[in-house]
Amino acid sequence: MAILSDLIKRQIRLRQIPLINEFIAIKPDQDYYIADKCLVVYFQIYEYTAYVEGFQFFPISVYEIASIIEEDSPLGRMIPDY
């Protein structure tokens, strides 16, 4: 989970997302979905940002996290020649 948390921190910094609560790390039961060869982690309104910012989505390419993906998992099947 540290890899995912670091990638999210980087996106927060690069996208200059104003936070109302400091982001430390994702939770074990973190909300996510899979789309377009990405793991998309998202947070509820007011979890880290104000209502005006809406839901915050963080797409993470399967290629960025290939080292932590199990080959027979849904994400693993998205990586060619895995």
PyMOL CGO cylinders between C-alpha atoms (Angstrom):
from pymol import cmd
from pymol.cgo import CYLINDER

trace = [
    CYLINDER, 0.00, 0.00, 0.00, 2.97, 2.32, 0.45, 0.3, 1, 1, 1, 1, 1, 1,
    CYLINDER, 2.97, 2.32, 0.45, 3.60, 2.38, -3.30, 0.3, 1, 1, 1, 1, 1, 1,
    CYLINDER, 3.60, 2.38, -3.30, -0.01, 3.38, -4.00, 0.3, 1, 1, 1, 1, 1, 1,
    CYLINDER, -0.01, 3.38, -4.00, 0.02, 6.00, -1.27, 0.3, 1, 1, 1, 1, 1, 1,
    CYLINDER, 0.02, 6.00, -1.27, 3.24, 7.51, -2.63, 0.3, 1, 1, 1, 1, 1, 1,
    CYLINDER, 3.24, 7.51, -2.63, 1.78, 7.69, -6.14, 0.3, 1, 1, 1, 1, 1, 1,
    CYLINDER, 1.78, 7.69, -6.14, -1.33, 9.42, -4.79, 0.3, 1, 1, 1, 1, 1, 1,
    CYLINDER, -1.33, 9.42, -4.79, 0.78, 11.89, -2.82, 0.3, 1, 1, 1, 1, 1, 1,
    CYLINDER, 0.78, 11.89, -2.82, 2.68, 12.69, -6.00, 0.3, 1, 1, 1, 1, 1, 1,
    CYLINDER, 2.68, 12.69, -6.00, -0.57, 13.31, -7.91, 0.3, 1, 1, 1, 1, 1, 1,
    CYLINDER, -0.57, 13.31, -7.91, -1.88, 15.55, -5.11, 0.3, 1, 1, 1, 1, 1, 1,
    CYLINDER, -1.88, 15.55, -5.11, 1.30, 17.61, -5.32, 0.3, 1, 1, 1, 1, 1, 1,
    CYLINDER, 1.30, 17.61, -5.32, 1.44, 17.74, -9.15, 0.3, 1, 1, 1, 1, 1, 1,
    CYLINDER, 1.44, 17.74, -9.15, -2.26, 18.58, -9.52, 0.3, 1, 1, 1, 1, 1, 1,
    CYLINDER, -2.26, 18.58, -9.52, -2.03, 21.08, -6.65, 0.3, 1, 1, 1, 1, 1, 1,
    CYLINDER, -2.03, 21.08, -6.65, -5.13, 19.68, -4.96, 0.3, 1, 1, 1, 1, 1, 1,
    CYLINDER, -5.13, 19.68, -4.96, -6.09, 21.77, -1.92, 0.3, 1, 1, 1, 1, 1, 1,
    CYLINDER, -6.09, 21.77, -1.92, -6.54, 19.45, 1.06, 0.3, 1, 1, 1, 1, 1, 1,
    CYLINDER, -6.54, 19.45, 1.06, -8.65, 20.01, 4.16, 0.3, 1, 1, 1, 1, 1, 1,
    CYLINDER, -8.65, 20.01, 4.16, -7.06, 16.96, 5.84, 0.3, 1, 1, 1, 1, 1, 1,
    CYLINDER, -7.06, 16.96, 5.84, -3.51, 15.73, 5.37, 0.3, 1, 1, 1, 1, 1, 1,
    CYLINDER, -3.51, 15.73, 5.37, -3.24, 12.61, 3.22, 0.3, 1, 1, 1, 1, 1, 1,
    CYLINDER, -3.24, 12.61, 3.22, -1.00, 10.03, 4.90, 0.3, 1, 1, 1, 1, 1, 1,
    CYLINDER, -1.00, 10.03, 4.90, -1.90, 6.72, 3.26, 0.3, 1, 1, 1, 1, 1, 1,
    CYLINDER, -1.90, 6.72, 3.26, -4.74, 4.76, 1.74, 0.3, 1, 1, 1, 1, 1, 1,
    CYLINDER, -4.74, 4.76, 1.74, -6.85, 2.55, 4.00, 0.3, 1, 1, 1, 1, 1, 1,
    CYLINDER, -6.85, 2.55, 4.00, -7.05, -1.25, 3.79, 0.3, 1, 1, 1, 1, 1, 1,
    CYLINDER, -7.05, -1.25, 3.79, -10.66, -0.89, 2.61, 0.3, 1, 1, 1, 1, 1, 1,
    CYLINDER, -10.66, -0.89, 2.61, -9.98, 2.03, 0.26, 0.3, 1, 1, 1, 1, 1, 1,
    CYLINDER, -9.98, 2.03, 0.26, -12.54, 2.79, -2.46, 0.3, 1, 1, 1, 1, 1, 1,
    CYLINDER, -12.54, 2.79, -2.46, -11.31, 1.97, -5.97, 0.3, 1, 1, 1, 1, 1, 1,
    CYLINDER, -11.31, 1.97, -5.97, -12.32, 0.68, -9.37, 0.3, 1, 1, 1, 1, 1, 1,
    CYLINDER, -12.32, 0.68, -9.37, -10.54, -0.65, -12.43, 0.3, 1, 1, 1, 1, 1, 1,
    CYLINDER, -10.54, -0.65, -12.43, -10.77, 1.10, -15.81, 0.3, 1, 1, 1, 1, 1, 1,
    CYLINDER, -10.77, 1.10, -15.81, -8.65, 1.47, -18.95, 0.3, 1, 1, 1, 1, 1, 1,
    CYLINDER, -8.65, 1.47, -18.95, -5.58, -0.39, -17.67, 0.3, 1, 1, 1, 1, 1, 1,
    CYLINDER, -5.58, -0.39, -17.67, -5.67, 1.69, -14.51, 0.3, 1, 1, 1, 1, 1, 1,
    CYLINDER, -5.67, 1.69, -14.51, -6.43, 1.24, -10.89, 0.3, 1, 1, 1, 1, 1, 1,
    CYLINDER, -6.43, 1.24, -10.89, -8.48, 4.29, -9.94, 0.3, 1, 1, 1, 1, 1, 1,
    CYLINDER, -8.48, 4.29, -9.94, -8.41, 5.16, -6.24, 0.3, 1, 1, 1, 1, 1, 1,
    CYLINDER, -8.41, 5.16, -6.24, -10.96, 7.70, -5.10, 0.3, 1, 1, 1, 1, 1, 1,
    CYLINDER, -10.96, 7.70, -5.10, -11.96, 9.47, -1.92, 0.3, 1, 1, 1, 1, 1, 1,
    CYLINDER, -11.96, 9.47, -1.92, -15.30, 10.62, -0.63, 0.3, 1, 1, 1, 1, 1, 1,
    CYLINDER, -15.30, 10.62, -0.63, -16.19, 14.30, -0.48, 0.3, 1, 1, 1, 1, 1, 1,
    CYLINDER, -16.19, 14.30, -0.48, -14.84, 15.91, 2.73, 0.3, 1, 1, 1, 1, 1, 1,
    CYLINDER, -14.84, 15.91, 2.73, -12.45, 13.00, 3.29, 0.3, 1, 1, 1, 1, 1, 1,
    CYLINDER, -12.45, 13.00, 3.29, -9.52, 15.08, 2.04, 0.3, 1, 1, 1, 1, 1, 1,
    CYLINDER, -9.52, 15.08, 2.04, -11.03, 17.90, 0.02, 0.3, 1, 1, 1, 1, 1, 1,
    CYLINDER, -11.03, 17.90, 0.02, -13.88, 20.38, 0.30, 0.3, 1, 1, 1, 1, 1, 1,
    CYLINDER, -13.88, 20.38, 0.30, -17.22, 19.80, -1.41, 0.3, 1, 1, 1, 1, 1, 1,
    CYLINDER, -17.22, 19.80, -1.41, -16.39, 22.32, -4.12, 0.3, 1, 1, 1, 1, 1, 1,
    CYLINDER, -16.39, 22.32, -4.12, -13.50, 20.09, -5.25, 0.3, 1, 1, 1, 1, 1, 1,
    CYLINDER, -13.50, 20.09, -5.25, -15.83, 17.11, -5.82, 0.3, 1, 1, 1, 1, 1, 1,
    CYLINDER, -15.83, 17.11, -5.82, -14.76, 13.49, -5.66, 0.3, 1, 1, 1, 1, 1, 1,
    CYLINDER, -14.76, 13.49, -5.66, -11.02, 13.11, -6.10, 0.3, 1, 1, 1, 1, 1, 1,
    CYLINDER, -11.02, 13.11, -6.10, -9.96, 10.33, -8.46, 0.3, 1, 1, 1, 1, 1, 1,
    CYLINDER, -9.96, 10.33, -8.46, -6.39, 9.09, -8.80, 0.3, 1, 1, 1, 1, 1, 1,
    CYLINDER, -6.39, 9.09, -8.80, -5.76, 6.90, -11.85, 0.3, 1, 1, 1, 1, 1, 1,
    CYLINDER, -5.76, 6.90, -11.85, -2.69, 4.72, -11.47, 0.3, 1, 1, 1, 1, 1, 1,
    CYLINDER, -2.69, 4.72, -11.47, -1.44, 2.86, -14.54, 0.3, 1, 1, 1, 1, 1, 1,
    CYLINDER, -1.44, 2.86, -14.54, -1.01, -0.89, -14.17, 0.3, 1, 1, 1, 1, 1, 1,
    CYLINDER, -1.01, -0.89, -14.17, 2.50, -0.40, -15.57, 0.3, 1, 1, 1, 1, 1, 1,
    CYLINDER, 2.50, -0.40, -15.57, 3.44, 1.86, -12.63, 0.3, 1, 1, 1, 1, 1, 1,
    CYLINDER, 3.44, 1.86, -12.63, 2.46, -0.81, -10.12, 0.3, 1, 1, 1, 1, 1, 1,
    CYLINDER, 2.46, -0.81, -10.12, 3.33, -3.97, -12.06, 0.3, 1, 1, 1, 1, 1, 1,
    CYLINDER, 3.33, -3.97, -12.06, 5.75, -5.06, -9.33, 0.3, 1, 1, 1, 1, 1, 1,
    CYLINDER, 5.75, -5.06, -9.33, 2.94, -5.41, -6.79, 0.3, 1, 1, 1, 1, 1, 1,
    CYLINDER, 2.94, -5.41, -6.79, 0.26, -6.90, -9.06, 0.3, 1, 1, 1, 1, 1, 1,
    CYLINDER, 0.26, -6.90, -9.06, -0.40, -10.64, -8.95, 0.3, 1, 1, 1, 1, 1, 1,
    CYLINDER, -0.40, -10.64, -8.95, -0.29, -12.21, -12.39, 0.3, 1, 1, 1, 1, 1, 1,
    CYLINDER, -0.29, -12.21, -12.39, -3.70, -13.91, -12.16, 0.3, 1, 1, 1, 1, 1, 1,
    CYLINDER, -3.70, -13.91, -12.16, -5.49, -10.88, -10.71, 0.3, 1, 1, 1, 1, 1, 1,
    CYLINDER, -5.49, -10.88, -10.71, -7.83, -8.66, -12.76, 0.3, 1, 1, 1, 1, 1, 1,
    CYLINDER, -7.83, -8.66, -12.76, -5.09, -6.03, -13.02, 0.3, 1, 1, 1, 1, 1, 1,
    CYLINDER, -5.09, -6.03, -13.02, -2.45, -8.63, -13.88, 0.3, 1, 1, 1, 1, 1, 1,
    CYLINDER, -2.45, -8.63, -13.88, -4.52, -9.80, -16.85, 0.3, 1, 1, 1, 1, 1, 1,
    CYLINDER, -4.52, -9.80, -16.85, -4.36, -6.24, -18.25, 0.3, 1, 1, 1, 1, 1, 1,
    CYLINDER, -4.36, -6.24, -18.25, -0.58, -6.33, -18.58, 0.3, 1, 1, 1, 1, 1, 1,
    CYLINDER, -0.58, -6.33, -18.58, 0.49, -7.95, -21.85, 0.3, 1, 1, 1, 1, 1, 1,
    CYLINDER, 0.49, -7.95, -21.85, 3.21, -10.61, -21.60, 0.3, 1, 1, 1, 1, 1, 1,
    CYLINDER, 3.21, -10.61, -21.60, 2.89, -10.71, -17.82, 0.3, 1, 1, 1, 1, 1, 1,
]
cmd.load_cgo(trace, "trace")
